[in-house]
Amino acid sequence: MPEDETVAPLREALNVSPTNVPLRRMLADRLIALGRATEAESVFKEGLTRNPNEASFKLGLAKVYFTLGKITAGIVVCEDLTRADGHAEAQILLAKLLHRNNETDRAAQAYRKGIDENPDLAEDELEAELGLHNHGMDDETPDPERVAAHGGSEPMGITEIERPKIAFADVGGMEAVKEAIRLKIIYPLQHADLYKAYGKAIGGGVLLYGPPGCGKTHLARATAGEVKAGFLAVGLHDVLDLWFGNSEKKLNAIFRQARRNAPCVLFFDEVDAIAASRTDFKQNTARHLINQFLSELDGVTSSNEGVLILAATNAPWHMDSAFRRPGRFDRILFVSPPDGNARASILQLHTAGKPQEKIDFAAVAKQCPECSGADLKAVVDVAVEAKLTDAMKTGVPKPLTTKDLLAAAAKVKSSTREWLADARNYAMYANDGGQYDDLASYLKMK
């Protein structure tokens, strides 16, 4: 039967009854069968605008994304489905998407979960590609006595407390984020009596998320300088340990050190690596570390008074939802690429102290759309390198000009675009709680 004779009547029927779920699925499935996946994508997307919680539309859309090679978008939709109810078919599809994205370990985890829920979905070929055999067995949990028998390093905390000399004035742009940090963790410290008078609880942390290179770490360090507090930066290597139980001990030691040095800004970089969703782990060791982190944030054994907790991540959607409860990281702030005025300010900060003529920073900023703070620093570095090259030839150093910076801007590409493209999918399909509204607004989706 010619395709128009099958598709056209379904479209007409759907126009009459646009909320008919089986009819919309039938049209989309027919389009897929005809090799018209892009049209099927539009049908499913329109269905989700009318019924955002329809799981069959989300699963169908994820299948279309798999067919079209839109792997990141498909992963986002499948993660949303599996987060809600463990959807077995979505777990298997997620495994295929992750495998295609070269994330074999996560693919194997998703596959195991899927067939644990519905063994009939097992696929021998996929199992072979993932290197799975006894898929029903849990990952082996290390034996504490066996590990202890081999010895283990005594966990140690971070010994250096920084005393940053920069403050918010040294951070270009981000005024809304700065004010949110003031309200959440600076003002309560500076005006404790006033907050108590209004019954406003003091505590909790701030989670900063956004593209790499947009100044999350710089902003955290400036927060410490703003209140003349100590600054304790924590990376993944400061926490994770090979030996059973040592990671939890290290984390506890870090919090104790911050409490001893209060007021102190305790900053966790790439926090998603140690605060990932517990459903992603079958090993008890990883879950124990996450539970320890939650306990420390709550101040179960010791008060966190005077400890200002900040964290940064490029992937907040991979964090366990328990970290977003009140008293923990209950304020999530999107650190966007700087806008035009902020880019001009950042360029001005990076050229300060360098020989220069009067520079039109606004004109240069206009030529750097979606550039991060790190990208803008690269623009200045490229311009300086060009000047040094000329000076080495002529023996005469010349000042930076607007023309030099514009030439350098043409050579530096934005590093945020790939992140923003991936993040758009989460803002569209995994924002039921509204935690990514700032991101959605930035992407002009609302």
C-alpha positions in Angstrom: 0.0 0.0 0.0 1.5 3.4 -0.9 2.7 5.3 2.1 0.4 8.2 1.7 -2.5 5.9 1.9 -1.4 4.7 5.3 0.0 7.9 6.8 -2.4 10.6 5.5 -5.5 9.0 7.1 -3.7 8.7 10.4 -2.7 12.3 10.3 -6.2 13.4 9.5 -7.6 11.3 12.4 -5.0 12.7 14.8 -5.9 16.3 13.7 -9.4 15.5 14.8 -8.3 13.8 18.0 -4.9 15.2 19.0 -5.0 13.8 22.5 -5.6 10.2 21.3 -2.5 8.4 22.7 -2.9 5.1 20.8 -3.5 6.9 17.5 -0.4 9.1 17.9 1.7 6.0 18.7 0.3 4.3 15.6 1.2 7.2 13.4 4.7 7.5 14.8 5.3 3.7 14.5 4.2 3.8 10.9 6.5 6.7 10.1 9.4 4.8 11.7 8.5 1.7 9.6 8.7 3.8 6.5 12.1 5.2 7.4 10.8 8.6 8.3 12.2 8.8 11.8 12.6 12.6 11.8 8.8 13.0 11.2 8.1 10.4 14.0 10.3 12.6 16.3 8.0 15.6 15.7 4.9 13.4 16.3 6.2 12.2 19.7 7.4 15.7 20.7 4.0 17.2 20.0 2.5 14.4 22.0 4.7 15.3 25.0 3.7 18.9 24.8 0.1 17.8 25.3 0.8 15.0 27.7 4.3 15.5 29.3 4.0 12.3 31.5 3.1 9.8 28.8 5.8 7.2 29.2 5.1 5.5 25.8 5.8 8.8 24.0 9.1 9.2 25.9 10.1 5.6 25.1 9.2 6.1 21.5 11.1 9.3 21.3 14.2 7.6 22.8 14.0 4.9 20.2 13.8 7.5 17.4 16.8 9.3 18.9 18.7 5.9 18.9 17.8 5.5 15.2 18.8 9.0 14.3 22.1 8.7 16.2 21.1 11.4 18.7 22.7 9.5 21.5 22.9 12.1 24.3 19.2 13.1 23.8 18.2 9.4 23.9 20.2 8.9 27.1 18.5 11.8 28.8 15.0 10.6 28.0 15.7 7.0 29.1 17.3 8.2 32.3 14.1 10.2 33.0 12.0 7.1 32.4 14.1 4.8 34.5 14.3 7.3 37.4 10.5 7.3 37.6 9.6 3.6 37.8 12.6 1.5 36.7 11.0 0.9 33.3 12.7 -2.3 32.1 12.5 -1.7 28.4 13.9 1.8 28.9 16.8 0.3 30.9 17.7 -2.0 27.9 17.5 0.9 25.5 19.6 3.0 27.8 22.2 0.2 27.8 22.3 0.3 24.0 22.6 4.1 24.0 25.4 4.1 26.6 27.2 1.3 24.8 27.1 3.3 21.5 28.4 6.2 23.5 31.4 4.1 24.7 30.2 4.1 28.3 30.4 0.3 28.7 30.3 0.1 32.5 27.2 2.2 32.8 25.7 0.3 29.9 26.3 -3.0 31.7 24.6 -1.6 34.9 21.6 -0.5 33.0 21.3 -3.8 31.1 21.5 -5.8 34.4 18.7 -3.7 35.9 16.5 -4.1 32.9 16.7 -7.9 32.8 16.4 -8.2 36.5 13.0 -6.6 36.1 12.1 -8.5 33.0 14.3 -11.5 32.0 12.4 -11.9 28.7 14.2 -8.8 27.4 17.6 -10.4 27.5 19.6 -10.0 24.3 22.5 -12.4 23.7 24.2 -10.2 21.2 24.1 -7.2 23.5 25.3 -9.3 26.4 28.3 -10.4 24.3 29.1 -6.9 23.3 29.0 -5.8 26.9 31.1 -8.7 28.1 28.3 -10.0 30.4 27.8 -13.6 31.4 26.2 -14.1 34.9 24.0 -11.1 34.5 21.9 -11.8 37.5 24.7 -11.7 40.0 25.6 -8.6 41.9 29.1 -7.1 41.6 31.4 -8.5 44.2 31.6 -6.4 47.3 35.1 -6.2 48.8 35.6 -8.2 52.0 36.7 -5.7 54.8 38.8 -8.4 56.5 40.5 -9.4 53.3 41.3 -5.8 52.5 42.5 -5.2 56.1 44.8 -8.2 55.8 46.6 -6.6 52.9 47.0 -3.3 54.8 45.6 0.1 54.0 46.7 3.7 54.2 45.5 5.8 57.1 43.1 8.3 55.6 44.4 11.9 55.9 42.5 15.2 55.5 43.6 18.1 53.4 46.3 20.0 55.3 46.3 23.4 53.6 43.6 26.1 54.2 43.8 28.8 51.7 43.2 32.5 52.5 42.0 33.9 49.2 42.7 37.6 48.5 40.1 37.9 45.8 36.4 38.9 46.4 33.3 39.3 44.3 34.6 42.5 42.8 37.3 40.4 41.1 34.7 38.2 39.4 33.3 39.5 36.2 29.5 39.4 35.8 27.4 36.7 37.5 25.6 39.3 39.6 22.5 37.2 40.1 24.5 34.2 41.2 26.6 36.4 43.6 23.4 37.8 45.2 22.0 34.3 45.6 25.2 33.2 47.4 25.1 36.2 49.6 21.5 35.5 50.7 22.1 31.8 51.2 25.4 31.5 52.9 27.1 34.9 53.4 24.4 37.1 55.0 23.4 34.3 57.5 27.1 34.4 58.7 27.3 38.2 58.8 23.9 38.8 60.3 23.1 35.8 62.3 20.8 37.6 64.8 18.7 39.1 62.1 18.1 35.8 60.4 17.2 34.2 63.8 14.7 37.1 64.4 12.8 36.1 61.3 13.1 32.4 62.1 15.2 31.8 59.0 17.2 28.6 59.4 20.9 28.9 58.9 22.6 26.1 57.0 22.6 24.2 53.8 24.8 24.5 50.8 24.8 25.9 47.2 25.3 23.8 44.2 26.8 25.6 41.1 26.4 24.0 37.7 27.1 25.0 34.2 29.6 24.6 31.3 33.3 24.1 32.2 35.4 27.2 32.4 32.6 29.6 33.4 34.1 30.5 36.8 32.5 28.2 39.3 35.7 27.5 41.2 36.8 31.1 40.9 33.5 32.2 42.3 33.8 29.8 45.2 37.2 31.1 46.1 35.9 34.7 45.8 33.1 33.8 48.3 35.8 32.9 50.9 37.6 36.2 50.2 34.3 38.1 50.5 33.9 37.1 54.1 37.6 36.7 54.9 37.1 33.0 55.5 39.4 30.0 55.0 39.0 28.1 51.7 39.2 24.3 51.5 39.0 22.9 48.0 38.2 19.2 47.7 38.8 17.2 44.6 38.0 13.6 43.7 41.5 12.4 44.6 41.2 13.9 48.1 38.3 11.6 48.9 38.4 8.3 47.0 40.7 5.6 48.4 41.4 2.0 47.3 40.9 0.5 50.8 37.5 -0.4 52.2 36.1 2.3 54.4 38.9 4.8 53.9 37.0 7.1 51.5 34.3 7.6 54.2 37.1 8.4 56.8 38.7 10.8 54.4 35.5 12.7 53.9 34.8 12.8 57.6 38.4 14.2 58.2 37.8 16.9 55.5 34.6 18.1 57.3 36.3 18.0 60.7 39.1 20.1 59.3 36.7 22.7 57.9 34.8 22.8 61.3 38.0 23.4 63.2 38.9 26.3 60.9 35.5 28.0 60.8 34.6 30.3 59.3 35.5 28.3 56.2 34.3 27.8 52.7 34.3 24.0 52.0 34.2 23.6 48.2 33.7 20.3 46.4 34.7 20.4 42.7 33.2 17.9 40.3 30.9 16.8 43.1 28.8 14.5 40.9 31.7 12.0 41.0 31.2 11.4 44.8 27.5 12.2 44.9 26.1 10.2 42.0 22.7 8.6 42.2 22.8 5.5 44.5 20.6 3.6 42.0 23.5 3.7 39.6 25.6 1.6 42.0 25.4 -2.0 43.0 28.5 -2.0 45.0 27.9 -1.2 48.7 31.2 0.7 49.0 29.9 3.5 46.7 26.6 3.7 48.5 28.3 3.9 51.9 30.4 6.9 50.7 27.2 8.7 49.5 25.5 8.0 52.8 28.5 9.4 54.6 28.4 12.5 52.5 24.7 13.1 53.3 25.4 12.5 57.0 28.2 15.1 57.0 26.0 17.7 55.2 23.3 17.2 57.8 25.8 17.7 60.7 24.6 14.5 62.4 27.6 14.1 64.7 29.0 17.7 64.6 27.5 21.1 63.8 28.4 22.7 60.5 28.0 26.2 61.9 30.4 28.5 60.3 31.1 26.1 57.5 29.9 27.5 54.1 29.4 24.6 51.7 29.7 25.1 48.0 29.9 22.5 45.3 30.4 22.6 41.5 29.4 20.2 38.8 29.0 20.0 35.0 26.3 17.3 35.3 23.8 17.9 38.2 21.4 15.4 36.6 23.7 12.6 37.6 23.6 13.5 41.3 21.5 11.6 43.8 18.2 13.5 44.5 18.8 13.3 48.2 21.5 15.9 47.9 18.9 18.5 46.9 16.8 18.2 50.1 16.5 21.2 52.5 19.6 21.7 54.6 21.9 20.1 52.0 22.5 21.5 48.5 19.0 23.0 48.5 19.9 26.0 46.3 21.0 25.1 42.8 22.4 27.9 40.7 23.1 27.9 37.0 26.4 29.6 36.1 25.9 30.5 32.5 28.4 31.6 30.0 28.9 35.3 30.6 26.7 37.8 28.8 28.1 40.7 26.8 28.7 43.1 29.7 30.2 40.3 31.8 32.5 39.3 28.8 33.7 42.9 28.5 34.4 42.9 32.3 36.3 39.6 32.1 38.4 40.8 29.2 39.2 44.0 31.1 40.3 42.0 34.2 42.5 39.7 32.1 44.2 42.7 30.3 44.7 44.6 33.5 48.4 45.4 34.1 49.3 44.7 30.5 50.5 47.5 28.1 47.5 48.6 26.1 45.9 51.4 24.1 42.3 52.3 24.7 40.5 49.1 24.0 36.8 48.8 23.0 36.1 45.8 25.2 32.4 45.8 24.3 33.3 45.3 20.6 35.6 42.4 21.4 33.0 40.8 23.7 30.4 41.0 20.9 32.7 38.8 18.8 32.9 36.1 21.5 29.3 34.8 21.9 28.8 31.9 24.3 32.5 32.1 25.3 33.4 31.0 28.8 35.7 32.9 31.1 38.4 30.4 30.3 37.8 31.1 26.5 38.1 34.8 27.1 41.4 34.3 28.9 42.5 32.3 25.9 41.6 35.3 23.7 43.9 37.6 25.7 46.6 35.0 25.8 46.5 34.5 22.0 46.7 38.3 21.5 49.6 38.6 23.9 51.5 35.8 22.2 51.1 37.5 18.8 52.4 40.8 20.4 55.4 38.9 21.8 56.1 37.3 18.5 56.2 40.7 16.8 58.3 42.1 19.7 60.9 39.3 19.3 61.3 40.3 15.6 61.4 44.1 15.9 62.8 44.4 19.4 60.1 46.9 20.2 57.2 45.9 22.5 53.9 47.4 21.4 50.6 47.8 23.5 47.6 45.6 23.0 44.9 47.2 20.8 41.2 46.4 20.0 42.4 45.1 16.6 44.7 42.6 18.4 41.9 41.2 20.6 39.5 41.0 17.7 42.0 39.0 15.7 42.6 36.7 18.6 38.8 36.3 19.1 38.5 35.0 15.6 40.9 32.2 16.4 39.3 31.0 19.7 36.2 28.9 19.5 33.6 28.7 22.3 34.0 25.6 24.5 30.5 25.8 25.9 28.4 24.9 22.9 28.7 21.2 23.2 27.7 21.3 26.9 24.7 23.6 26.1 23.5 21.2 23.4 23.6 18.3 25.8 22.0 20.3 28.7 19.1 21.4 26.5 17.9 17.8 26.5 17.8 17.7 30.3 16.0 21.0 30.5 13.4 19.7 28.1 12.8 16.2 29.3 14.1 15.9 32.9 12.9 19.1 34.6 9.7 18.0 36.3 10.7 19.6 39.6 11.8 22.9 38.0 15.4 22.6 39.2 16.7 23.5 35.7 14.3 26.5 35.1 17.3 28.9 35.1 18.9 26.8 32.4 15.7 26.6 30.4 15.3 30.3 30.6 18.9 30.9 29.4 18.2 28.6 26.5 15.1 30.7 25.7 12.9 27.7 26.0 10.3 29.5 28.1 
